[in-house]
C-alpha cells in the first residue's frame, strides 16, 4: 500500500515539506481531549507504543497531530 499524502499547514514543523506535505515516516493523530499527553516518540523503540488506544471524534476540529516537532 502506498503511503498517503498528508497535508500540513504548520510550516515550523521539522517534518514539513514543500507543498505543505508531511515528510514524517509515521504520524500520530489524537483527539483533543488527549492533546496534553506526551508519547515520547523519539525515545520509543516502536513508534507510538504508548498510543495504543481507541477514541472517537465527531469532526476533524476535535483532533490534533502529535507528530509535530519544531524545526531547530
Predicted model as a PDB file, atoms N, CA, C, CB and O in Angstrom, pLDDT in the B-factor column:
MODEL        1                                                                  
ATOM      1  N   UNK A   1       0.847  -1.178   0.000  1.00 67.00           N  
ATOM      2  CA  UNK A   1       0.000   0.000   0.000  1.00 67.00           C  
ATOM      3  C   UNK A   1       0.895   1.245   0.000  1.00 67.00           C  
ATOM      4  CB  UNK A   1      -0.965  -0.004   1.229  1.00 67.00           C  
ATOM      5  O   UNK A   1       1.841   1.327   0.783  1.00 67.00           O  
ATOM      6  N   UNK A   2       0.610   2.171  -0.837  1.00 76.00           N  
ATOM      7  CA  UNK A   2       1.381   3.414  -0.902  1.00 76.00           C  
ATOM      8  C   UNK A   2       1.067   4.297   0.299  1.00 76.00           C  
ATOM      9  CB  UNK A   2       1.087   4.169  -2.211  1.00 76.00           C  
ATOM     10  O   UNK A   2      -0.044   4.279   0.828  1.00 76.00           O  
ATOM     11  N   UNK A   3       2.055   5.063   0.713  1.00 77.00           N  
ATOM     12  CA  UNK A   3       1.827   5.998   1.804  1.00 77.00           C  
ATOM     13  C   UNK A   3       0.866   7.093   1.358  1.00 77.00           C  
ATOM     14  CB  UNK A   3       3.155   6.607   2.287  1.00 77.00           C  
ATOM     15  O   UNK A   3       0.977   7.587   0.236  1.00 77.00           O  
ATOM     16  N   UNK A   4      -0.070   7.479   2.214  1.00 86.00           N  
ATOM     17  CA  UNK A   4      -0.986   8.559   1.840  1.00 86.00           C  
ATOM     18  C   UNK A   4      -0.260   9.907   1.858  1.00 86.00           C  
ATOM     19  CB  UNK A   4      -2.204   8.592   2.794  1.00 86.00           C  
ATOM     20  O   UNK A   4       0.740  10.078   2.555  1.00 86.00           O  
ATOM     21  N   UNK A   5      -0.765  10.831   1.101  1.00 90.00           N  
ATOM     22  CA  UNK A   5      -0.252  12.201   1.146  1.00 90.00           C  
ATOM     23  C   UNK A   5      -0.917  12.882   2.328  1.00 90.00           C  
ATOM     24  CB  UNK A   5      -0.526  12.982  -0.202  1.00 90.00           C  
ATOM     25  O   UNK A   5      -2.144  12.942   2.404  1.00 90.00           O  
ATOM     26  N   UNK A   6      -0.112  13.396   3.252  1.00 91.00           N  
ATOM     27  CA  UNK A   6      -0.629  14.086   4.421  1.00 91.00           C  
ATOM     28  C   UNK A   6      -0.287  15.557   4.275  1.00 91.00           C  
ATOM     29  CB  UNK A   6      -0.047  13.494   5.745  1.00 91.00           C  
ATOM     30  O   UNK A   6       0.888  15.920   4.219  1.00 91.00           O  
ATOM     31  N   UNK A   7      -1.301  16.403   4.213  1.00 91.00           N  
ATOM     32  CA  UNK A   7      -1.101  17.840   4.080  1.00 91.00           C  
ATOM     33  C   UNK A   7      -1.031  18.457   5.467  1.00 91.00           C  
ATOM     34  CB  UNK A   7      -2.234  18.490   3.240  1.00 91.00           C  
ATOM     35  O   UNK A   7      -1.789  18.080   6.362  1.00 91.00           O  
ATOM     36  N   UNK A   8      -0.118  19.407   5.643  1.00 90.00           N  
ATOM     37  CA  UNK A   8       0.073  20.065   6.933  1.00 90.00           C  
ATOM     38  C   UNK A   8       0.388  21.540   6.694  1.00 90.00           C  
ATOM     39  CB  UNK A   8       1.211  19.379   7.751  1.00 90.00           C  
ATOM     40  O   UNK A   8       1.230  21.867   5.858  1.00 90.00           O  
ATOM     41  N   UNK A   9      -0.272  22.414   7.411  1.00 88.00           N  
ATOM     42  CA  UNK A   9      -0.060  23.849   7.283  1.00 88.00           C  
ATOM     43  C   UNK A   9       0.858  24.408   8.359  1.00 88.00           C  
ATOM     44  CB  UNK A   9      -1.376  24.562   7.327  1.00 88.00           C  
ATOM     45  O   UNK A   9       0.989  25.627   8.470  1.00 88.00           O  
ATOM     46  N   UNK A  10       1.496  23.558   9.154  1.00 88.00           N  
ATOM     47  CA  UNK A  10       2.367  24.015  10.241  1.00 88.00           C  
ATOM     48  C   UNK A  10       3.803  24.039   9.721  1.00 88.00           C  
ATOM     49  CB  UNK A  10       2.239  23.088  11.509  1.00 88.00           C  
ATOM     50  O   UNK A  10       4.543  23.066   9.865  1.00 88.00           O  
ATOM     51  N   UNK A  11       4.186  25.160   9.117  1.00 88.00           N  
ATOM     52  CA  UNK A  11       5.464  25.266   8.409  1.00 88.00           C  
ATOM     53  C   UNK A  11       6.681  25.224   9.330  1.00 88.00           C  
ATOM     54  CB  UNK A  11       5.491  26.537   7.617  1.00 88.00           C  
ATOM     55  O   UNK A  11       7.796  25.027   8.847  1.00 88.00           O  
ATOM     56  N   UNK A  12       6.505  25.403  10.635  1.00 91.00           N  
ATOM     57  CA  UNK A  12       7.661  25.339  11.532  1.00 91.00           C  
ATOM     58  C   UNK A  12       7.868  23.944  12.107  1.00 91.00           C  
ATOM     59  CB  UNK A  12       7.497  26.335  12.662  1.00 91.00           C  
ATOM     60  O   UNK A  12       8.625  23.782  13.064  1.00 91.00           O  
ATOM     61  N   UNK A  13       7.212  22.936  11.543  1.00 92.00           N  
ATOM     62  CA  UNK A  13       7.405  21.550  11.974  1.00 92.00           C  
ATOM     63  C   UNK A  13       8.626  20.973  11.259  1.00 92.00           C  
ATOM     64  CB  UNK A  13       6.133  20.688  11.684  1.00 92.00           C  
ATOM     65  O   UNK A  13       8.862  21.266  10.087  1.00 92.00           O  
ATOM     66  N   UNK A  14       9.391  20.160  11.966  1.00 90.00           N  
ATOM     67  CA  UNK A  14      10.585  19.535  11.394  1.00 90.00           C  
ATOM     68  C   UNK A  14      10.237  18.625  10.218  1.00 90.00           C  
ATOM     69  CB  UNK A  14      11.325  18.739  12.465  1.00 90.00           C  
ATOM     70  O   UNK A  14      11.096  18.371   9.374  1.00 90.00           O  
ATOM     71  N   UNK A  15       9.006  18.129  10.142  1.00 92.00           N  
ATOM     72  CA  UNK A  15       8.597  17.212   9.083  1.00 92.00           C  
ATOM     73  C   UNK A  15       7.886  17.906   7.930  1.00 92.00           C  
ATOM     74  CB  UNK A  15       7.705  16.153   9.651  1.00 92.00           C  
ATOM     75  O   UNK A  15       7.499  17.256   6.960  1.00 92.00           O  
ATOM     76  N   UNK A  16       7.711  19.218   8.027  1.00 92.00           N  
ATOM     77  CA  UNK A  16       7.001  19.958   6.992  1.00 92.00           C  
ATOM     78  C   UNK A  16       7.809  19.952   5.709  1.00 92.00           C  
ATOM     79  CB  UNK A  16       6.717  21.400   7.444  1.00 92.00           C  
ATOM     80  O   UNK A  16       9.022  20.160   5.741  1.00 92.00           O  
ATOM     81  N   UNK A  17       7.149  19.716   4.571  1.00 92.00           N  
ATOM     82  CA  UNK A  17       7.823  19.682   3.281  1.00 92.00           C  
ATOM     83  C   UNK A  17       7.151  20.590   2.267  1.00 92.00           C  
ATOM     84  CB  UNK A  17       7.867  18.269   2.753  1.00 92.00           C  
ATOM     85  O   UNK A  17       6.066  21.122   2.503  1.00 92.00           O  
ATOM     86  N   UNK A  18       7.807  20.752   1.153  1.00 92.00           N  
ATOM     87  CA  UNK A  18       7.300  21.594   0.075  1.00 92.00           C  
ATOM     88  C   UNK A  18       5.888  21.169  -0.311  1.00 92.00           C  
ATOM     89  CB  UNK A  18       8.232  21.529  -1.148  1.00 92.00           C  
ATOM     90  O   UNK A  18       5.569  19.980  -0.334  1.00 92.00           O  
ATOM     91  N   UNK A  19       5.063  22.139  -0.608  1.00 92.00           N  
ATOM     92  CA  UNK A  19       3.673  21.846  -0.950  1.00 92.00           C  
ATOM     93  C   UNK A  19       2.830  21.476   0.245  1.00 92.00           C  
ATOM     94  CB  UNK A  19       3.617  20.742  -1.946  1.00 92.00           C  
ATOM     95  O   UNK A  19       1.767  20.875   0.096  1.00 92.00           O  
ATOM     96  N   UNK A  20       3.294  21.830   1.438  1.00 92.00           N  
ATOM     97  CA  UNK A  20       2.595  21.523   2.692  1.00 92.00           C  
ATOM     98  C   UNK A  20       2.400  20.015   2.880  1.00 92.00           C  
ATOM     99  CB  UNK A  20       1.235  22.229   2.723  1.00 92.00           C  
ATOM    100  O   UNK A  20       1.366  19.579   3.385  1.00 92.00           O  
ATOM    101  N   UNK A  21       3.392  19.225   2.474  1.00 92.00           N  
ATOM    102  CA  UNK A  21       3.310  17.777   2.631  1.00 92.00           C  
ATOM    103  C   UNK A  21       4.142  17.336   3.833  1.00 92.00           C  
ATOM    104  CB  UNK A  21       3.789  17.059   1.348  1.00 92.00           C  
ATOM    105  O   UNK A  21       5.298  17.731   3.979  1.00 92.00           O  
ATOM    106  N   UNK A  22       3.543  16.520   4.682  1.00 92.00           N  
ATOM    107  CA  UNK A  22       4.245  15.968   5.838  1.00 92.00           C  
ATOM    108  C   UNK A  22       5.250  14.933   5.350  1.00 92.00           C  
ATOM    109  CB  UNK A  22       3.247  15.336   6.859  1.00 92.00           C  
ATOM    110  O   UNK A  22       4.920  14.080   4.526  1.00 92.00           O  
ATOM    111  N   UNK A  23       6.478  15.012   5.860  1.00 93.00           N  
ATOM    112  CA  UNK A  23       7.545  14.097   5.470  1.00 93.00           C  
ATOM    113  C   UNK A  23       7.859  13.066   6.550  1.00 93.00           C  
ATOM    114  CB  UNK A  23       8.792  14.879   5.137  1.00 93.00           C  
ATOM    115  O   UNK A  23       8.842  12.335   6.426  1.00 93.00           O  
ATOM    116  N   UNK A  24       7.058  12.989   7.597  1.00 91.00           N  
ATOM    117  CA  UNK A  24       7.297  12.039   8.688  1.00 91.00           C  
ATOM    118  C   UNK A  24       7.095  10.600   8.214  1.00 91.00           C  
ATOM    119  CB  UNK A  24       6.363  12.339   9.876  1.00 91.00           C  
ATOM    120  O   UNK A  24       6.254  10.338   7.354  1.00 91.00           O  
ATOM    121  N   UNK A  25       7.870   9.667   8.779  1.00 88.00           N  
ATOM    122  CA  UNK A  25       7.724   8.246   8.462  1.00 88.00           C  
ATOM    123  C   UNK A  25       6.396   7.693   8.941  1.00 88.00           C  
ATOM    124  CB  UNK A  25       8.857   7.452   9.076  1.00 88.00           C  
ATOM    125  O   UNK A  25       5.786   6.860   8.271  1.00 88.00           O  
ATOM    126  N   UNK A  26       5.952   8.152  10.093  1.00 87.00           N  
ATOM    127  CA  UNK A  26       4.663   7.742  10.643  1.00 87.00           C  
ATOM    128  C   UNK A  26       4.058   8.951  11.349  1.00 87.00           C  
ATOM    129  CB  UNK A  26       4.813   6.518  11.625  1.00 87.00           C  
ATOM    130  O   UNK A  26       4.765   9.885  11.726  1.00 87.00           O  
ATOM    131  N   UNK A  27       2.756   8.917  11.519  1.00 87.00           N  
ATOM    132  CA  UNK A  27       2.028  10.081  12.027  1.00 87.00           C  
ATOM    133  C   UNK A  27       1.053   9.616  13.097  1.00 87.00           C  
ATOM    134  CB  UNK A  27       1.279  10.829  10.879  1.00 87.00           C  
ATOM    135  O   UNK A  27       0.380   8.599  12.931  1.00 87.00           O  
ATOM    136  N   UNK A  28       0.978  10.357  14.187  1.00 84.00           N  
ATOM    137  CA  UNK A  28       0.016  10.067  15.242  1.00 84.00           C  
ATOM    138  C   UNK A  28      -0.964  11.230  15.342  1.00 84.00           C  
ATOM    139  CB  UNK A  28       0.731   9.819  16.605  1.00 84.00           C  
ATOM    140  O   UNK A  28      -0.568  12.367  15.600  1.00 84.00           O  
ATOM    141  N   UNK A  29      -2.230  10.940  15.139  1.00 83.00           N  
ATOM    142  CA  UNK A  29      -3.293  11.924  15.301  1.00 83.00           C  
ATOM    143  C   UNK A  29      -4.110  11.492  16.493  1.00 83.00           C  
ATOM    144  CB  UNK A  29      -4.178  12.055  14.013  1.00 83.00           C  
ATOM    145  O   UNK A  29      -4.474  10.322  16.607  1.00 83.00           O  
ATOM    146  N   UNK A  30      -4.405  12.421  17.381  1.00 79.00           N  
ATOM    147  CA  UNK A  30      -5.095  12.117  18.628  1.00 79.00           C  
ATOM    148  C   UNK A  30      -6.300  13.030  18.769  1.00 79.00           C  
ATOM    149  CB  UNK A  30      -4.147  12.270  19.841  1.00 79.00           C  
ATOM    150  O   UNK A  30      -6.372  14.069  18.113  1.00 79.00           O  
ATOM    151  N   UNK A  31      -7.237  12.655  19.612  1.00 79.00           N  
ATOM    152  CA  UNK A  31      -8.362  13.540  19.884  1.00 79.00           C  
ATOM    153  C   UNK A  31      -7.894  14.646  20.834  1.00 79.00           C  
ATOM    154  CB  UNK A  31      -9.569  12.748  20.492  1.00 79.00           C  
ATOM    155  O   UNK A  31      -6.956  14.453  21.607  1.00 79.00           O  
ATOM    156  N   UNK A  32      -8.549  15.791  20.770  1.00 78.00           N  
ATOM    157  CA  UNK A  32      -8.120  16.947  21.550  1.00 78.00           C  
ATOM    158  C   UNK A  32      -8.118  16.710  23.054  1.00 78.00           C  
ATOM    159  CB  UNK A  32      -8.997  18.106  21.239  1.00 78.00           C  
ATOM    160  O   UNK A  32      -7.318  17.315  23.767  1.00 78.00           O  
ATOM    161  N   UNK A  33      -8.981  15.858  23.542  1.00 74.00           N  
ATOM    162  CA  UNK A  33      -9.007  15.615  24.991  1.00 74.00           C  
ATOM    163  C   UNK A  33      -7.735  14.938  25.473  1.00 74.00           C  
ATOM    164  CB  UNK A  33     -10.213  14.761  25.363  1.00 74.00           C  
ATOM    165  O   UNK A  33      -7.474  14.903  26.676  1.00 74.00           O  
ATOM    166  N   UNK A  34      -6.929  14.393  24.544  1.00 67.00           N  
ATOM    167  CA  UNK A  34      -5.644  13.794  24.890  1.00 67.00           C  
ATOM    168  C   UNK A  34      -4.483  14.647  24.394  1.00 67.00           C  
ATOM    169  CB  UNK A  34      -5.544  12.387  24.311  1.00 67.00           C  
ATOM    170  O   UNK A  34      -3.349  14.171  24.345  1.00 67.00           O  
ATOM    171  N   UNK A  35      -4.743  15.879  24.031  1.00 66.00           N  
ATOM    172  CA  UNK A  35      -3.725  16.735  23.415  1.00 66.00           C  
ATOM    173  C   UNK A  35      -2.523  16.983  24.318  1.00 66.00           C  
ATOM    174  CB  UNK A  35      -4.338  18.054  23.029  1.00 66.00           C  
ATOM    175  O   UNK A  35      -1.428  17.244  23.818  1.00 66.00           O  
ATOM    176  N   UNK A  36      -2.697  16.910  25.616  1.00 69.00           N  
ATOM    177  CA  UNK A  36      -1.588  17.200  26.530  1.00 69.00           C  
ATOM    178  C   UNK A  36      -0.750  15.967  26.864  1.00 69.00           C  
ATOM    179  CB  UNK A  36      -2.125  17.800  27.806  1.00 69.00           C  
ATOM    180  O   UNK A  36       0.195  16.072  27.646  1.00 69.00           O  
ATOM    181  N   UNK A  37      -1.061  14.824  26.305  1.00 66.00           N  
ATOM    182  CA  UNK A  37      -0.278  13.611  26.578  1.00 66.00           C  
ATOM    183  C   UNK A  37       1.060  13.670  25.869  1.00 66.00           C  
ATOM    184  CB  UNK A  37      -1.049  12.353  26.144  1.00 66.00           C  
ATOM    185  O   UNK A  37       1.169  14.225  24.776  1.00 66.00           O  
ATOM    186  N   UNK A  38       2.064  13.104  26.486  1.00 65.00           N  
ATOM    187  CA  UNK A  38       3.405  13.051  25.906  1.00 65.00           C  
ATOM    188  C   UNK A  38       3.720  11.593  25.610  1.00 65.00           C  
ATOM    189  CB  UNK A  38       4.480  13.685  26.866  1.00 65.00           C  
ATOM    190  O   UNK A  38       3.880  10.791  26.530  1.00 65.00           O  
ATOM    191  N   UNK A  39       3.810  11.247  24.335  1.00 57.00           N  
ATOM    192  CA  UNK A  39       4.017   9.859  23.941  1.00 57.00           C  
ATOM    193  C   UNK A  39       5.479   9.489  23.792  1.00 57.00           C  
ATOM    194  CB  UNK A  39       3.309   9.588  22.660  1.00 57.00           C  
ATOM    195  O   UNK A  39       5.770   8.346  23.442  1.00 57.00           O  
ATOM    196  N   UNK A  40       6.406  10.386  24.037  1.00 57.00           N  
ATOM    197  CA  UNK A  40       7.845  10.100  23.979  1.00 57.00           C  
ATOM    198  C   UNK A  40       8.219   9.372  22.694  1.00 57.00           C  
ATOM    199  CB  UNK A  40       8.271   9.267  25.189  1.00 57.00           C  
ATOM    200  O   UNK A  40       8.868   8.326  22.726  1.00 57.00           O  
ATOM    201  N   UNK A  41       7.804   9.933  21.570  1.00 51.00           N  
ATOM    202  CA  UNK A  41       8.016   9.269  20.292  1.00 51.00           C  
ATOM    203  C   UNK A  41       9.478   8.997  19.989  1.00 51.00           C  
ATOM    204  CB  UNK A  41       7.430  10.091  19.197  1.00 51.00           C  
ATOM    205  O   UNK A  41       9.804   7.907  19.518  1.00 51.00           O  
ATOM    206  N   UNK A  42      10.370   9.942  20.241  1.00 49.00           N  
ATOM    207  CA  UNK A  42      11.768   9.746  19.878  1.00 49.00           C  
ATOM    208  C   UNK A  42      12.439   8.645  20.690  1.00 49.00           C  
ATOM    209  CB  UNK A  42      12.525  11.033  20.053  1.00 49.00           C  
ATOM    210  O   UNK A  42      13.343   7.976  20.189  1.00 49.00           O  
ATOM    211  N   UNK A  43      12.020   8.449  21.919  1.00 40.00           N  
ATOM    212  CA  UNK A  43      12.677   7.500  22.804  1.00 40.00           C  
ATOM    213  C   UNK A  43      12.129   6.084  22.666  1.00 40.00           C  
ATOM    214  CB  UNK A  43      12.540   7.957  24.228  1.00 40.00           C  
ATOM    215  O   UNK A  43      12.714   5.137  23.193  1.00 40.00           O  
ATOM    216  N   UNK A  44      11.032   5.936  21.975  1.00 42.00           N  
ATOM    217  CA  UNK A  44      10.392   4.628  21.881  1.00 42.00           C  
ATOM    218  C   UNK A  44      11.035   3.768  20.804  1.00 42.00           C  
ATOM    219  CB  UNK A  44       8.907   4.788  21.598  1.00 42.00           C  
ATOM    220  O   UNK A  44      11.370   4.258  19.726  1.00 42.00           O  
ATOM    221  N   UNK A  45      11.208   2.477  21.101  1.00 48.00           N  
ATOM    222  CA  UNK A  45      11.714   1.547  20.088  1.00 48.00           C  
ATOM    223  C   UNK A  45      10.680   1.333  18.989  1.00 48.00           C  
ATOM    224  CB  UNK A  45      12.089   0.200  20.730  1.00 48.00           C  
ATOM    225  O   UNK A  45      11.029   1.169  17.820  1.00 48.00           O  
ATOM    226  N   UNK A  46       9.428   1.338  19.366  1.00 53.00           N  
ATOM    227  CA  UNK A  46       8.335   1.185  18.403  1.00 53.00           C  
ATOM    228  C   UNK A  46       7.557   2.492  18.399  1.00 53.00           C  
ATOM    229  CB  UNK A  46       7.401  -0.042  18.759  1.00 53.00           C  
ATOM    230  O   UNK A  46       7.021   2.894  19.432  1.00 53.00           O  
ATOM    231  N   UNK A  47       7.487   3.166  17.242  1.00 52.00           N  
ATOM    232  CA  UNK A  47       6.787   4.450  17.216  1.00 52.00           C  
ATOM    233  C   UNK A  47       5.383   4.343  17.797  1.00 52.00           C  
ATOM    234  CB  UNK A  47       6.715   4.980  15.792  1.00 52.00           C  
ATOM    235  O   UNK A  47       4.618   3.445  17.442  1.00 52.00           O  
ATOM    236  N   UNK A  48       5.061   5.249  18.675  1.00 50.00           N  
ATOM    237  CA  UNK A  48       3.731   5.370  19.257  1.00 50.00           C  
ATOM    238  C   UNK A  48       3.330   4.172  20.104  1.00 50.00           C  
ATOM    239  CB  UNK A  48       2.726   5.567  18.173  1.00 50.00           C  
ATOM    240  O   UNK A  48       2.140   3.879  20.222  1.00 50.00           O  
ATOM    241  N   UNK A  49       4.278   3.483  20.686  1.00 52.00           N  
ATOM    242  CA  UNK A  49       3.961   2.310  21.500  1.00 52.00           C  
ATOM    243  C   UNK A  49       3.003   2.646  22.632  1.00 52.00           C  
ATOM    244  CB  UNK A  49       5.232   1.706  22.067  1.00 52.00           C  
ATOM    245  O   UNK A  49       2.198   1.804  23.030  1.00 52.00           O  
ATOM    246  N   UNK A  50       3.080   3.868  23.158  1.00 56.00           N  
ATOM    247  CA  UNK A  50       2.203   4.272  24.252  1.00 56.00           C  
ATOM    248  C   UNK A  50       0.845   4.751  23.771  1.00 56.00           C  
ATOM    249  CB  UNK A  50       2.858   5.354  25.059  1.00 56.00           C  
ATOM    250  O   UNK A  50      -0.008   5.089  24.591  1.00 56.00           O  
ATOM    251  N   UNK A  51       0.622   4.790  22.465  1.00 57.00           N  
ATOM    252  CA  UNK A  51      -0.596   5.370  21.910  1.00 57.00           C  
ATOM    253  C   UNK A  51      -1.582   4.303  21.438  1.00 57.00           C  
ATOM    254  CB  UNK A  51      -0.251   6.292  20.759  1.00 57.00           C  
ATOM    255  O   UNK A  51      -2.396   4.560  20.552  1.00 57.00           O  
ATOM    256  N   UNK A  52      -1.514   3.121  22.019  1.00 61.00           N  
ATOM    257  CA  UNK A  52      -2.381   2.033  21.571  1.00 61.00           C  
ATOM    258  C   UNK A  52      -3.705   2.051  22.321  1.00 61.00           C  
ATOM    259  CB  UNK A  52      -1.686   0.682  21.759  1.00 61.00           C  
ATOM    260  O   UNK A  52      -3.934   1.246  23.224  1.00 61.00           O  
ATOM    261  N   UNK A  53      -4.552   2.957  21.942  1.00 67.00           N  
ATOM    262  CA  UNK A  53      -5.900   3.031  22.484  1.00 67.00           C  
ATOM    263  C   UNK A  53      -6.810   3.560  21.386  1.00 67.00           C  
ATOM    264  CB  UNK A  53      -5.959   3.937  23.762  1.00 67.00           C  
ATOM    265  O   UNK A  53      -6.330   4.058  20.368  1.00 67.00           O  
ATOM    266  N   UNK A  54      -8.112   3.455  21.584  1.00 71.00           N  
ATOM    267  CA  UNK A  54      -9.064   3.909  20.579  1.00 71.00           C  
ATOM    268  C   UNK A  54     -10.000   4.938  21.177  1.00 71.00           C  
ATOM    269  CB  UNK A  54      -9.861   2.731  20.007  1.00 71.00           C  
ATOM    270  O   UNK A  54     -10.510   4.765  22.284  1.00 71.00           O  
ATOM    271  N   UNK A  55     -10.218   6.003  20.440  1.00 74.00           N  
ATOM    272  CA  UNK A  55     -11.138   7.055  20.837  1.00 74.00           C  
ATOM    273  C   UNK A  55     -11.989   7.411  19.625  1.00 74.00           C  
ATOM    274  CB  UNK A  55     -10.375   8.306  21.386  1.00 74.00           C  
ATOM    275  O   UNK A  55     -11.760   6.899  18.529  1.00 74.00           O  
ATOM    276  N   UNK A  56     -12.952   8.272  19.817  1.00 75.00           N  
ATOM    277  CA  UNK A  56     -13.812   8.695  18.712  1.00 75.00           C  
ATOM    278  C   UNK A  56     -13.904  10.208  18.680  1.00 75.00           C  
ATOM    279  CB  UNK A  56     -15.216   8.073  18.837  1.00 75.00           C  
ATOM    280  O   UNK A  56     -13.909  10.868  19.720  1.00 75.00           O  
ATOM    281  N   UNK A  57     -13.979  10.748  17.472  1.00 76.00           N  
ATOM    282  CA  UNK A  57     -14.188  12.177  17.268  1.00 76.00           C  
ATOM    283  C   UNK A  57     -15.353  12.330  16.302  1.00 76.00           C  
ATOM    284  CB  UNK A  57     -12.892  12.884  16.724  1.00 76.00           C  
ATOM    285  O   UNK A  57     -15.530  11.515  15.397  1.00 76.00           O  
ATOM    286  N   UNK A  58     -16.132  13.362  16.496  1.00 82.00           N  
ATOM    287  CA  UNK A  58     -17.268  13.595  15.613  1.00 82.00           C  
ATOM    288  C   UNK A  58     -16.904  14.456  14.408  1.00 82.00           C  
ATOM    289  CB  UNK A  58     -18.390  14.247  16.384  1.00 82.00           C  
ATOM    290  O   UNK A  58     -17.584  14.411  13.383  1.00 82.00           O  
ATOM    291  N   UNK A  59     -15.823  15.248  14.527  1.00 74.00           N  
ATOM    292  CA  UNK A  59     -15.403  16.096  13.415  1.00 74.00           C  
ATOM    293  C   UNK A  59     -13.905  16.356  13.511  1.00 74.00           C  
ATOM    294  CB  UNK A  59     -16.191  17.433  13.408  1.00 74.00           C  
ATOM    295  O   UNK A  59     -13.313  16.216  14.581  1.00 74.00           O  
ATOM    296  N   UNK A  60     -13.294  16.735  12.392  1.00 69.00           N  
ATOM    297  CA  UNK A  60     -11.842  16.902  12.352  1.00 69.00           C  
ATOM    298  C   UNK A  60     -11.348  17.970  13.327  1.00 69.00           C  
ATOM    299  CB  UNK A  60     -11.404  17.255  10.947  1.00 69.00           C  
ATOM    300  O   UNK A  60     -10.208  17.896  13.784  1.00 69.00           O  
ATOM    301  N   UNK A  61     -12.163  18.943  13.650  1.00 74.00           N  
ATOM    302  CA  UNK A  61     -11.766  20.000  14.575  1.00 74.00           C  
ATOM    303  C   UNK A  61     -11.498  19.467  15.985  1.00 74.00           C  
ATOM    304  CB  UNK A  61     -12.842  21.072  14.627  1.00 74.00           C  
ATOM    305  O   UNK A  61     -10.927  20.174  16.815  1.00 74.00           O  
ATOM    306  N   UNK A  62     -11.901  18.243  16.256  1.00 76.00           N  
ATOM    307  CA  UNK A  62     -11.684  17.634  17.566  1.00 76.00           C  
ATOM    308  C   UNK A  62     -10.408  16.810  17.621  1.00 76.00           C  
ATOM    309  CB  UNK A  62     -12.860  16.765  17.932  1.00 76.00           C  
ATOM    310  O   UNK A  62     -10.198  16.062  18.576  1.00 76.00           O  
ATOM    311  N   UNK A  63      -9.559  16.932  16.622  1.00 77.00           N  
ATOM    312  CA  UNK A  63      -8.333  16.137  16.568  1.00 77.00           C  
ATOM    313  C   UNK A  63      -7.093  17.026  16.509  1.00 77.00           C  
ATOM    314  CB  UNK A  63      -8.362  15.201  15.361  1.00 77.00           C  
ATOM    315  O   UNK A  63      -7.181  18.221  16.227  1.00 77.00           O  
ATOM    316  N   UNK A  64      -5.934  16.417  16.781  1.00 83.00           N  
ATOM    317  CA  UNK A  64      -4.668  17.139  16.719  1.00 83.00           C  
ATOM    318  C   UNK A  64      -3.548  16.156  16.352  1.00 83.00           C  
ATOM    319  CB  UNK A  64      -4.364  17.851  18.079  1.00 83.00           C  
ATOM    320  O   UNK A  64      -3.697  14.944  16.506  1.00 83.00           O  
ATOM    321  N   UNK A  65      -2.452  16.689  15.875  1.00 83.00           N  
ATOM    322  CA  UNK A  65      -1.320  15.876  15.429  1.00 83.00           C  
ATOM    323  C   UNK A  65      -0.244  15.854  16.515  1.00 83.00           C  
ATOM    324  CB  UNK A  65      -0.739  16.422  14.095  1.00 83.00           C  
ATOM    325  O   UNK A  65       0.219  16.909  16.948  1.00 83.00           O  
ATOM    326  N   UNK A  66       0.151  14.672  16.953  1.00 79.00           N  
ATOM    327  CA  UNK A  66       1.205  14.529  17.957  1.00 79.00           C  
ATOM    328  C   UNK A  66       2.569  14.299  17.319  1.00 79.00           C  
ATOM    329  CB  UNK A  66       0.879  13.382  18.899  1.00 79.00           C  
ATOM    330  O   UNK A  66       3.565  14.159  18.029  1.00 79.00           O  
ATOM    331  N   UNK A  67       2.628  14.260  16.007  1.00 85.00           N  
ATOM    332  CA  UNK A  67       3.889  14.038  15.304  1.00 85.00           C  
ATOM    333  C   UNK A  67       4.710  15.324  15.238  1.00 85.00           C  
ATOM    334  CB  UNK A  67       3.626  13.504  13.891  1.00 85.00           C  
ATOM    335  O   UNK A  67       5.919  15.266  15.018  1.00 85.00           O  
ATOM    336  N   UNK A  68       4.082  16.468  15.421  1.00 85.00           N  
ATOM    337  CA  UNK A  68       4.748  17.761  15.323  1.00 85.00           C  
ATOM    338  C   UNK A  68       6.009  17.831  16.161  1.00 85.00           C  
ATOM    339  CB  UNK A  68       3.810  18.855  15.737  1.00 85.00           C  
ATOM    340  O   UNK A  68       6.009  17.467  17.337  1.00 85.00           O  
ATOM    341  N   UNK A  69       7.076  18.299  15.551  1.00 86.00           N  
ATOM    342  CA  UNK A  69       8.328  18.637  16.239  1.00 86.00           C  
ATOM    343  C   UNK A  69       8.807  19.948  15.648  1.00 86.00           C  
ATOM    344  CB  UNK A  69       9.423  17.497  16.087  1.00 86.00           C  
ATOM    345  O   UNK A  69       8.922  20.061  14.427  1.00 86.00           O  
ATOM    346  N   UNK A  70       9.093  20.949  16.482  1.00 87.00           N  
ATOM    347  CA  UNK A  70       9.534  22.237  15.931  1.00 87.00           C  
ATOM    348  C   UNK A  70      10.873  22.120  15.214  1.00 87.00           C  
ATOM    349  CB  UNK A  70       9.635  23.278  17.041  1.00 87.00           C  
ATOM    350  O   UNK A  70      11.747  21.360  15.630  1.00 87.00           O  
ATOM    351  N   UNK A  71      11.024  22.883  14.130  1.00 87.00           N  
ATOM    352  CA  UNK A  71      12.312  22.921  13.433  1.00 87.00           C  
ATOM    353  C   UNK A  71      13.342  23.541  14.347  1.00 87.00           C  
ATOM    354  CB  UNK A  71      12.214  23.711  12.101  1.00 87.00           C  
ATOM    355  O   UNK A  71      13.033  24.445  15.123  1.00 87.00           O  
ATOM    356  N   UNK A  72      14.558  23.061  14.256  1.00 84.00           N  
ATOM    357  CA  UNK A  72      15.641  23.604  15.097  1.00 84.00           C  
ATOM    358  C   UNK A  72      16.359  24.694  14.354  1.00 84.00           C  
ATOM    359  CB  UNK A  72      16.638  22.503  15.516  1.00 84.00           C  
ATOM    360  O   UNK A  72      17.303  25.283  14.881  1.00 84.00           O  
TER     361      UNK A  72                                                      
ENDMDL                                                                          
END                                                                             
